[in-house]
Amino acid sequence: MTVPAHADDARVVLYTREGCHLCEAAEHIVAEVVAATGDDWVRVDIDTDPQLRERFSEQVPVTFVDGRQHDFWRVDPARLRAALERG
């Protein structure tokens, strides 16, 4: 897996924040799924950008696939894998 330098270059973007136990679980699931599919992904800490923090503050983790919001709060591995296979 190649980790893109920018969120716009990744197939999967996971918006998270430090100290979020749901984010840690989501990151683990995303990493496993994309390792199996060969897709790129990137983690973005919403607290590094005021606009992201305002947009996603109560929803993290938030998962985007191909630029569209896919999930928030939890990542279902089967659902993520299906979305990546469809794309």
C-alpha positions in Angstrom: 0.0 0.0 0.0 1.2 3.5 -0.8 0.2 6.2 1.5 -0.7 9.3 -0.5 0.7 12.6 0.5 -2.7 14.3 0.3 -6.3 13.3 1.0 -7.3 14.1 -2.5 -5.0 11.4 -3.8 -6.3 8.6 -1.7 -9.2 6.2 -2.5 -10.1 6.0 1.2 -9.9 9.0 3.6 -10.4 8.5 7.3 -11.1 11.6 9.3 -10.2 11.2 12.9 -9.0 13.0 16.0 -6.5 12.1 18.8 -7.9 10.3 21.8 -10.9 8.9 19.9 -11.3 5.2 20.6 -13.7 4.7 17.7 -11.1 6.3 15.5 -8.5 3.9 16.6 -10.8 0.9 15.8 -11.8 2.4 12.4 -8.1 3.0 11.5 -7.3 -0.7 12.2 -10.3 -1.9 10.1 -9.5 0.5 7.2 -5.8 -0.6 7.2 -6.8 -4.3 7.0 -9.3 -3.8 4.3 -7.1 -1.7 2.0 -4.2 -4.0 2.6 -6.4 -6.8 1.1 -7.7 -4.7 -1.8 -4.5 -2.9 -2.6 -6.1 0.5 -2.4 -4.6 3.7 -1.0 -5.8 5.4 2.1 -4.9 8.3 4.3 -5.8 9.4 7.9 -6.6 13.1 8.5 -6.7 14.5 12.0 -9.6 17.0 11.9 -8.1 19.0 14.7 -5.4 20.2 12.4 -7.9 22.2 10.3 -10.6 24.4 11.8 -13.0 23.8 8.8 -12.7 20.0 9.2 -13.1 20.3 13.0 -16.3 22.3 12.5 -17.6 19.9 9.8 -16.9 16.6 11.5 -16.5 17.3 15.2 -19.3 15.1 16.4 -19.1 12.4 13.7 -15.6 11.1 13.8 -14.4 8.8 12.6 -15.7 9.7 9.2 -14.8 7.5 6.2 -14.9 8.7 2.6 -14.5 6.4 -0.4 -13.7 8.0 -3.8 -14.5 11.4 -2.5 -18.0 10.6 -1.1 -18.9 10.1 2.5 -19.2 6.4 3.2 -19.6 6.0 7.0 -19.3 7.7 10.3 -18.7 6.5 13.9 -18.0 2.9 12.8 -16.5 1.2 9.8 -18.1 -2.0 8.7 -15.3 -4.0 6.9 -17.7 -5.9 4.6 -19.4 -2.7 3.6 -16.1 -0.9 3.0 -14.7 -3.8 0.9 -17.9 -3.8 -1.2 -17.6 -0.1 -1.8 -14.0 -0.5 -3.0 -14.9 -3.4 -5.2 -17.8 -1.4 -6.8 -15.5 1.6 -7.5 
